[in-house]
Amino acid sequence: MLRRLDNTPEEQAYWLEQVNNWCSRQYLMVDPVTAKPERELLTQRVERLELDGLLLKGSANRLR
C-alpha cells in the first residue's frame, strides 16, 4: 500500500485511508515474512506519514 501511495499521487487520499484502516487493525503481531530491516524502513515511512498528519496518531506504534 505504501508503494501505491508513493506511485499514484492522484489516488493519495484513497491509499492513505487504506493504510489508516490497515494500521488500525494491527495488534502487535510479528510479521514472519518481511525481513526485519525492511519492516523497520516501512515502519519509519508510517512514522513520517503520521508526523505529517496524514495517518492517525499511534499508527506506527501498532506496527511494532
C-alpha positions as CSV (number, residue, x, y, z in Angstrom):
1,M,0.0,0.0,0.0
2,L,2.9,2.4,0.8
3,R,4.3,1.8,-2.7
4,R,0.9,2.5,-4.3
5,L,0.7,5.7,-2.1
6,D,4.1,6.8,-3.5
7,N,3.4,5.7,-7.1
8,T,-0.1,7.1,-7.5
9,P,-0.2,10.6,-6.1
10,E,-3.6,11.2,-7.8
11,E,-5.0,8.5,-5.5
12,Q,-3.3,9.6,-2.3
13,A,-6.5,10.1,-0.3
14,Y,-7.7,6.6,-1.1
15,W,-4.3,4.9,-0.2
16,L,-3.9,7.0,3.0
17,E,-7.4,5.7,4.0
18,Q,-6.4,2.1,3.2
19,V,-3.1,2.5,5.2
20,N,-5.0,4.1,8.2
21,N,-7.5,1.2,8.1
22,W,-4.8,-1.4,8.0
23,C,-2.8,0.1,10.8
24,S,-6.0,0.3,12.9
25,R,-6.4,-3.5,12.6
26,Q,-2.9,-4.4,13.7
27,Y,-2.3,-5.9,17.1
28,L,1.4,-6.3,17.9
29,M,1.8,-9.2,15.5
30,V,5.1,-10.4,14.3
31,D,5.5,-10.5,10.5
32,P,7.2,-13.8,9.7
33,V,7.8,-13.0,6.0
34,T,9.2,-9.4,5.8
35,A,12.9,-9.1,6.7
36,K,13.5,-7.1,9.9
37,P,15.4,-4.3,8.1
38,E,12.6,-3.9,5.5
39,R,10.0,-3.8,8.3
40,E,12.0,-1.1,10.1
41,L,12.1,1.0,6.9
42,L,8.3,0.6,6.3
43,T,7.6,1.5,10.0
44,Q,9.8,4.6,9.6
45,R,7.7,5.6,6.5
46,V,4.5,5.2,8.5
47,E,6.0,7.3,11.2
48,R,6.7,10.1,8.7
49,L,3.2,9.9,7.4
50,E,1.9,10.1,11.0
51,L,4.1,13.1,11.8
52,D,2.9,14.8,8.7
53,G,-0.7,14.4,9.9
54,L,-1.6,12.0,7.1
55,L,-2.1,8.9,9.3
56,L,-3.8,8.6,12.6
57,K,-1.6,9.2,15.7
58,G,-0.3,5.9,17.1
59,S,-0.3,4.1,13.7
60,A,3.4,3.3,13.8
61,N,3.3,2.1,17.4
62,R,0.7,-0.5,16.4
63,L,3.2,-2.0,13.9
64,R,6.0,-2.6,16.4
